């Protein structure tokens, strides 16, 4: 199987496990926005934001290092056992230290939800670690199932806790804790992780190598947190928790789009690590990046085109203000995709310092723009700052990766996409029924024209998979 077909096959396996959870999430948006107040929605979003900040600080991003290590060690059982044992014991020690510090600090925190900063951080840490171990071992099926179980359990319990028991924010946070716990249990036993854990093979020498790789990723992770989460903190501080709930609702669509891309990024990262030193790496990387960029640009325009019809159905009227933020956030997500496609080159070359550097610069831009504009344009400051910073990082990385390989983006595609973006955004804000219908039809035509070869290849792989497994 050639590189492209193997990449698509692995992607399809993971997609099957993840795409349905995104669909369920959208179907439950009317429930969340109807039952929860904007304040409750804002509280849940803020707690999850803090959890996402604490995880890389506690773990030192070692899950990324062990994933990269396991890719190189797949044919060596001794190295696999040493890597997994060292990682698990290290994370257990670091998590214990975090809990001790939290118990001391918790006395000074006066918030009804504070203990979720302990429970949800720990379960998310172990869920992330086990998912990366399974992925590093090459078992994409179990990775997909583990991710699916997490989302399915979380979403199902959200319905039960919110609609039946009326637990509000407590219910959503508790559902996240249980969902991640289920993922941990599933992966630990079905992946037989316990067979790889032994204190006898713990290696301090290996730990130093893992940390050498992962430590530069901490500022990178914090920078991404600034991208994705500081907006919430600033909005809450300046405009109030209710406005943060509205902002959180507007982010749901761009976040779902990036979650869809992250499915491809999982297999793209693995493929890049395996083929970065091939003689034709520049041609291979250029081909894959252009294919994925065209695909996700089409999906982005499609979401913008159907949003005038979908938003009133999915989002309660009290979150109406979120509507105007969506196109800006969706366009910024295209640049986010470019950033992600290029970041795997740094990861493949183990140049995590470059990853951190570019992310930090862009995060600073995000903060400056957001803080400068929020008192003048309100919620728009969050979406505009996101767009500006992602654009800056995409341009910088596109030039910077040339020190490793040369990536050429299709110039005709760039020009037509810019024109299409202007048309879609203009139509979105005019919000005329007939114009909206026309834009949906235009999206379908545009998607087919620029993705014809890729669509045919995907259908071919699906047909072969159907015949082979008789599903």
N, C-alpha and C positions, 0 to 999 in steps of 0.2 A: 504494500500500500504506500503510495507516494505521500509526501509531507502534507499537501493540501487536503487530500482525502482523509488522512489520519486526523488532522486538525479538525475538520468538519465533523467526523464521526465522534470524537471525544466531546466536541461542543454539543452535539445533538443529545448525547447521553445525559449531560449535565442539564441541558435545557429542559428535557422532559421532567426532571425532578424539580425545577425551579419556576418554570413559566406558569404553571397552574396556581402556584401560591400568589403570584402577582395578580392573577385574575380574581382570586378570592379576596385579596386586599381591596381591589377596586369595588367589588360587589358589596363589601362591608363598609365602604366609605359613607353611604347614606345613613347607616346605623350609628356610626361614630359621631358624625356631625349633627345628627338629629337628637341623640340622647345626651351627649356630653355638651356642657357649656363651652364657650370659647376659652374660659379660664381653666377648666379641667383639661381640655385638650392641650392648652399651653403648658400646664404643669407636667403632664406626661412627657411632652416633647422636651421640656427643659431637663427633667430627670434623665431621660435617655441620652440627651446631649452630654450631661456630666459623666455618665457611664462610659460613653465613647471616648471621652477625654482621659479618664482614669486608666482604662485598659492598657494602652501602650506604655503608660508611665510605670504601671505595676509589672508588666511582662517584659519590658525592654524590647518588645517586638520580636522575641525569640521564636515565635511561631513561624515568622517569615524565614528565619535562618534555618530552622529544622526542615522546612519544606524544601528549600534550595539544596540542603545537604542530602536529603533523602533521594532527590532526583539523581545526584551523582553516585549514590551508594546502592542503587536498586539491585545490583548483582552481588552484594556483599552483606550477608546476614549479620556478621559481627558488627560492622559499622552501623547497620540499621538499628540493632539492639542498643548499641552504645549511644547513638544519637537520641533515640526515643527515651531511654532511661535517664540520660543526662537532662533532657528537656523537662520531663515530667517531675523529677525530683527538684529541679531548680524552680520551676513554676510553683510547686507546692510550698517551698520555703518563702518565695517572694509573696505569694498570696497570704501566707500566715502572718508575715510582717505587716502587710497591708491591713489585715483584719485587726491586729493589735493597735496600729496607729489609728484606725477608724474608731475603735472602741474608746480611745482617749479623746479624740476630737468630737465624737458624737455628743458628748455631754454639753458641748457649747453650741450645738446646732439645734435650733428650735423650729423643726419642720416635721409635719406628720408623716412624711414619706421618706425620711432620711435613711431608714434601715434598708431601703431598696438599693442605696448606694453601696451597701455591703453585699447583699445576696445576689443582686443582678450582675455586679461586676465579677464576682467569683464564678458564677455559672457561665457567663459569657466568655470568660478567660478559658475555662476548660473546654467549652464547646468549640471555640476557635482553634485551640491547640489540637484537639482530636481531629477536627476537620482538615487541618493542614497536614497532619501526619498521614491520614488516609489518602489525601490528595498526593502527597509526596511519594507514597508507596505505589501510586498509579491506579488506585481503585476508585475511578470516577463514579461508578455506580453507587457505591456506599456513600460517597461524598454527596451525591445528588439526593439519595434517600434520606440521609441525615439532615440535610438542609430542608428538604420537604417536610419531614416530621416536625422539625422546629417550627416552621411557619404554620403548618396545619394545626398543631396543638395550640400554638399561641393564638391563632385566629379563632379557633373553635372555643377556647376558654374565654376569649374576649366577649364573644356572643353570650356565653353562659353567665359570666360575671357581670356584664354590663346590662344586658337586656332582661335577664331572669332575676339576678340577685341585687341589681342596682348598686354595685360597688364603685362605680365611677372610675376615677383615676387609680384607686387601689386595685381594682379588677384588672385593668390593663397592665399595670406593673407586675402584678402577681402572675398573670398569664405569661409574660415574658420570662419570668424566673422558671416557671414549670416547663415551658417549651424548650428552653436551653438545657434543662436538666434531662429531659427525655432524649434529646440529641446525644448528650454525653453517655447516657446508659446504653443507647443503641450502638454507638460507634465503639465503645469500650469492649462490648461483648461480641458483637457480630464481626468487628474488625480484628478481634482477638488481640487487642493492644496489650492486655495483661501478659501475654507471652513474651513481649519485648521488654518488660520492666524488671530490672534487677539492680539492686544497689551495688552489686559487685562490679558492674561494668560502668558505673558512673565515672565520667572523665572530666577532671578539671581542665585539662589541656584542650579538650574539644570545646568545653564551655567558653573558654577564652576566644576560640575561633568563631563560635556562634555569635558571641557578643560583639566581636570585631565587625561582623557582617550586620548585626541587627541594631547596634547602638545608634548609628547615623540615621536609622529609620525612625527613631523616636521624635526628633525635631520634624521629620517629614510627616509623621502621623499627627503631631500637634498642629502642623501647618494645615493639613487637610481638615483637622478639627476646626481651625479658624475659618477655613473656607465654608465648611458645612454647618458650623454650629455657632460661631461667634455672632453671626447675624441675629440669632435668637437671643443671645445674652444682651446685645446692644439694643435690640428692639424692646425687650422686656424692661430694660433700665430706663429707656427714653420714652417709649410709647405705652408701656404697660403689658401685663401678662395676657390680656385679651387680644391685643394686636399680635402677640407671638402665636396665639392659637390660630389666627387667620393666616399668618405667614407659614405656619406649619402645614396648613391645608393646601396652600399654594405650592409648597415644595413636594407634595405627594406625587405629582405627575412627573416632574423631572427626576425625582428619586427613583420612581418605578422604571423610568427610561434608563437611568444609570445602573440600576439593579439588573436590567436585561443585558446591558452591555457587559457588566461584570461577569456574567455567565461565559461570554466569549473570552473575556480577559483571562479567566482561569486557565483555559486550554491554550490561549495565546502565550501566556507566560511560560508554560511548560514547553511549548513548541519552540519558543525563542531561545530558551536555555539549551535545548537540544541541538539547534541548528545555527546558532550565532556565529560559529566558526566555519560554516560551510563556505566553499569557494564562491558560490553564487548567492551569498547571504543578502547582499544589497537588492538583488532582483527579487528574491523570495520575500523579504520584508516589505519592499515597496508594493508588491502584488497584494499581499495579505492586508496591509494597512489601507490601500486604496479600496479594496473590496469591502472591508468592514466599515470604512468611513462613508462610502456610498450607501451601504445598507442602513446604517444608523441615522444618517442625514434624512433618508427617506422616511424612516420611522418617526423621527422628530417632527418633520413637516406633517405627517399623518396625524399625530397627536394634536398639533395646533389646529389642523383643519377640522377635526371632529369635536374639539373642545366646546365650541358654541352649542353643540347638541348634547354633549355628555355632561357638561358642568352642572346644569340645572337638575339633572337626574342624580348625579353622584354626590353633590355638595348641597347642604342645607342653606337656605336663603340667608341665615345669619352670618355665613362665611362668604357672602357675595363679593366682598372686597378683594378676596383672593384671586378672582378671575383675571384682573388686570395684570397680575404679576407673572402669570403662567408663560406667555410667549417669551419674555425676557429670560426667564429661567430655563426654558427649553432650548433657546439658542445658545445660552451659555453652556448647556450640557453637551452640545456638539463639540465645543472646544475642550470640554472635559474628556470626551472620548478620544480626541487627538492626543491629549496629555497622557491618557492611559495607554494608548497604543504605543507611544514612544517610550514610556517609562519602563516597559519590559526589556528594552534594549539595555538600559542601565542595570536592571536586575540580572539579566543574562550575563553581563560583563562584571557583575558583582561590584559595580560602582555605586554603592548606596550613598556615598557622600554627595555625588552629583544630584541624586534624587532629592536629598535633603536640601541642598543649596537652592535648587530651582523652586522647590515648594515653599521655602521660607521667604524668598523674595516676593513671590506671588501672594503669599498670605499677608505680608506687610502692605502690599498694594490694596488688598481687600479691606483691611482694617482702616487704612487712611481714607479711602474713597467712602466707605460706609459711615465712618464717624463724621467726615466732612459734609456729607449730604443729608443725613437722616433728619436734621432739624428743618431742612428746606423742602424735601420731597417725601418725607415720611417713609412708608414701607418700600417705596421704590428704591430707596438707598440700598437696601439689602440685595435686591435682584440686580441692580445696576453694578454694584461693587463685585458681585459674583461674576457677572459677564466680563467686566474689565479685567479682573485678575486671571480668570481662566484663559482669556484671549492672550494676555501677556505671557503666561506660562507656556501656552501652546506654541507661540511664535519662537520663544527662546529655546525650548527643547528641540524644535524642528531644526534649528541651526546648530545646537550644541551636539546632537547625536551624530553629526557628520564626522566627528573625530573617531567614530567607530565604523559606521556604515553610511552610505548615501541614500537618503529617502527622498523620492520625488513624488509630490502630490499632483494629480492630474489637473492641469491649469484650466482646462475647459470645464471640468466639473466644478471647480472653485467659483468660476465666473457665473455659471448657470445657477449654482446654489445660492449665491449672494442675491441674485435677482429674485429667485423663488422665495427666499427669506423675507425680502421686502414685500412681495406680493401677499404672502401668507399673514404676516403681521398686520399689514394694512387692512386686509379683509377681516381679520380677527377683531380689530377694534371698531371697524364700521358695523360689524355684526348684522349684516343684511341676510335674510334667509336664503334668497336665490344666489347671492354671491357666495355664501357659505357652502351651498350644495355644489356650485361650480368648482370651488377649491378642493372639495373632497374628490371629485372626479379627476381634477388635475393631478392630485396626489397619486392616485392609482396609475395614471398614465406615466407620470414622471418616475415613479418607483419601478415600473416594468422596464422602461427604456434604459435606466442606468444600472439595473440589477439583473438583466435578463440572463446572463451566463450563470451568475451565482444562484439564482432561483432554480434554474434547470438542474444544476449540480446538486442542490439540496434535495429536490424532489427525486432525483435519481438515487441518492443515498438512502432516502426514506423508503423508496420502493424496494431496494435491495435488502434493507433491514427487515421490511415486512415479509418478503419472500423467505428470508433466512430463518426468522423466528416465528413466522406464521401467526402474527398478532392481528 
